[in-house]
Amino acid sequence: MYRLFLVARREYLAYVTAWGFWIGLLITPLALGLGTTAAATMYGQASAAEPKQGGHFRVGLKHGSTSDSLNPELNNGTHTLLDFSWRGYLVEMDVNGRPV
């Protein structure tokens, strides 16, 4: 048992005397404190943001080409996602033009 204690003591002292141990011991609480402060600051700014009119709606779609059009009559099947998200079917109309 005494030999095990000596080995453990030697390993502990080798670990504690290394520079990395002390740097990690000092930087970890500092990094956690700064990270928490930054997160709280960003949350305060993000939650205080108000909606505003204008801007650009940018969408990245795969399988697109320069000949694609936003005209729904010319849809070649690549804009299905865009049709459902941008034109937003909030109200559907029946064949007589009444909301469903």
C-alpha positions as CSV (number, residue, x, y, z in Angstrom):
1,M,0.0,0.0,0.0
2,Y,2.9,2.3,0.8
3,R,4.3,1.8,-2.7
4,L,1.0,2.7,-4.3
5,F,1.0,5.9,-2.2
6,L,4.5,6.8,-3.4
7,V,3.6,6.2,-7.0
8,A,0.4,8.3,-6.7
9,R,2.3,11.1,-4.9
10,R,5.0,11.1,-7.6
11,E,2.4,11.3,-10.3
12,Y,0.5,14.1,-8.5
13,L,3.6,16.2,-7.9
14,A,4.6,15.8,-11.6
15,Y,1.2,16.9,-12.7
16,V,1.0,19.9,-10.3
17,T,4.4,21.2,-11.2
18,A,3.6,21.4,-14.9
19,W,2.8,24.8,-16.4
20,G,-0.3,23.4,-18.1
21,F,-1.9,22.5,-14.9
22,W,-1.7,26.1,-13.5
23,I,-2.6,27.7,-16.8
24,G,-5.7,25.5,-17.0
25,L,-6.5,26.1,-13.4
26,L,-6.5,29.8,-13.8
27,I,-7.9,30.2,-17.3
28,T,-10.9,27.9,-16.9
29,P,-12.8,30.1,-14.4
30,L,-11.9,33.2,-16.3
31,A,-13.2,31.7,-19.6
32,L,-16.4,30.5,-17.9
33,G,-17.0,34.0,-16.4
34,L,-16.3,35.8,-19.7
35,G,-18.5,33.3,-21.6
36,T,-21.4,33.7,-19.2
37,T,-21.1,37.5,-19.4
38,A,-21.0,37.5,-23.2
39,A,-23.9,35.2,-23.4
40,A,-26.0,37.3,-21.0
41,T,-25.1,40.5,-23.0
42,M,-26.0,38.9,-26.3
43,Y,-29.3,37.5,-25.0
44,G,-30.2,41.0,-23.8
45,Q,-29.6,42.5,-27.2
46,A,-31.3,39.7,-29.0
47,S,-34.4,39.7,-26.9
48,A,-34.7,43.5,-27.2
49,A,-34.7,43.4,-31.0
50,E,-37.9,44.8,-32.6
51,P,-39.2,43.7,-36.0
52,K,-38.7,46.2,-38.8
53,Q,-40.1,46.4,-42.4
54,G,-38.0,45.9,-45.4
55,G,-34.9,43.9,-46.1
56,H,-34.1,41.0,-48.3
57,F,-35.4,37.4,-48.3
58,R,-32.5,35.2,-49.3
59,V,-32.9,31.5,-49.8
60,G,-30.3,28.9,-50.8
61,L,-31.7,26.1,-52.8
62,K,-30.1,23.2,-54.5
63,H,-30.7,22.1,-58.1
64,G,-31.3,25.7,-59.2
65,S,-30.2,27.2,-62.4
66,T,-30.0,30.7,-64.1
67,S,-33.1,29.9,-66.1
68,D,-35.4,29.3,-63.1
69,S,-38.1,31.9,-62.5
70,L,-40.3,32.9,-59.5
71,N,-43.3,32.7,-61.8
72,P,-45.4,29.9,-60.4
73,E,-46.6,29.0,-64.0
74,L,-43.0,28.2,-65.0
75,N,-42.1,26.2,-61.9
76,N,-40.0,23.3,-62.9
77,G,-40.1,21.5,-59.6
78,T,-37.1,23.0,-58.0
79,H,-39.0,25.8,-56.1
80,T,-41.4,23.7,-54.1
81,L,-39.7,24.7,-50.8
82,L,-39.7,28.3,-51.9
83,D,-43.4,28.1,-52.8
84,F,-44.5,26.8,-49.4
85,S,-42.2,29.0,-47.3
86,W,-42.2,32.4,-49.2
87,R,-45.7,32.5,-50.5
88,G,-47.0,31.2,-47.2
89,Y,-50.3,29.4,-47.6
90,L,-51.9,31.1,-44.6
91,V,-55.3,30.9,-46.3
92,E,-56.2,28.3,-48.9
93,M,-58.9,29.2,-51.5
94,D,-61.3,26.7,-53.0
95,V,-62.3,26.7,-56.7
96,N,-64.9,29.4,-56.2
97,G,-62.4,31.8,-54.6
98,R,-63.6,31.4,-51.0
99,P,-61.2,30.8,-48.1
100,V,-61.1,27.3,-46.8
